[in-house]
Amino acid sequence: MQIRVFGPGCYRCEALAENARLAVAKLEIDATVEEVHDLLQMVALGIITTPTLVVDGRVVMSGEVPSVEELQEIFGRSPVTA
């Protein structure tokens, strides 16, 4: 599973990336968490609000910092982990 957090590197973006890493560790799934700060990549995906969570190329959430538990639920529903 590829998990990408898009944003300028602000506190909220860092918090989302950290929560994603913790959720991946708790679920013990094979996933990478990458932070993307490139504005051109954000524009290409149509991202307007940050932080934005993208899982396997699909925008899942934007403008929020979900808890570790919420992220575990999201990542656990992914077809990659089924």
N, C-alpha and C positions, 0 to 999 in steps of 0.2 A: 504494500500500500504506500502510495506517495502522498504525503500531507505537506501542503505548502501554506505558509502564513504570509500574506501580502500586506505591506504597509511601509511607512517611512522609517520605521525603527523606533517608534515612540514607546512609551511605557506600556500602553495597551497592547501593542503588537508583541512586545517582549513577553507580556503576561500570557497572551494567547499561545505563543510558541511554547512557553514553559508548561502551561497546562496540557498542551497537546503531548509533549514529551512524557509528562507524568501519566497521562491516560494510556499512552502506548505501553509504557513500562508496566502499569498495573494489569493491562489486558494480556501482556506478554505476546504481542503480535509482531509479525515481521513488517515493520513500517519505518519510513524515514520521515523526519520532520525537517523541513527546510524553510528558512526565512528569506523572503524575496523583497528587496528594497528598490528594485528597478522599475521606475515609472513607466517605461515603454512596455514592459510586460504587463503591468497593471492596465494600461490603456488598451492593449491588445485583447485582454480578457473582459474589457468593459467594466472594470472595477472603479467605482466612484467613492465608496465609503470604506474606510479601513478601521480596524483590521479586517481582512477577509480570509476566510478559511476555505481552502480548495483541497478536496480529497479526490485523488485519481482523476484530476482534470476537471472536476465538477465543482462549481461554487456551491458551498454548503451553507455558509453563514457570513454575514457582512455587518460590520458596525457594532459587534458585540464581543464580549469576552466571556464565553461560557465556562462553567466550572469544570473541574476534572471529571466529575461524575457525568455531567451532560456530554462531554466529549467521549467518554467511554461508551455511552449509549449510541452516539453517532458512529463511532468507529466500529462498534460491535455489530451494527446493522449493515455495514458495508458488505457487498457481495464477495469481496476479496477474502474476508475472514470466514465466510460461510463454508 
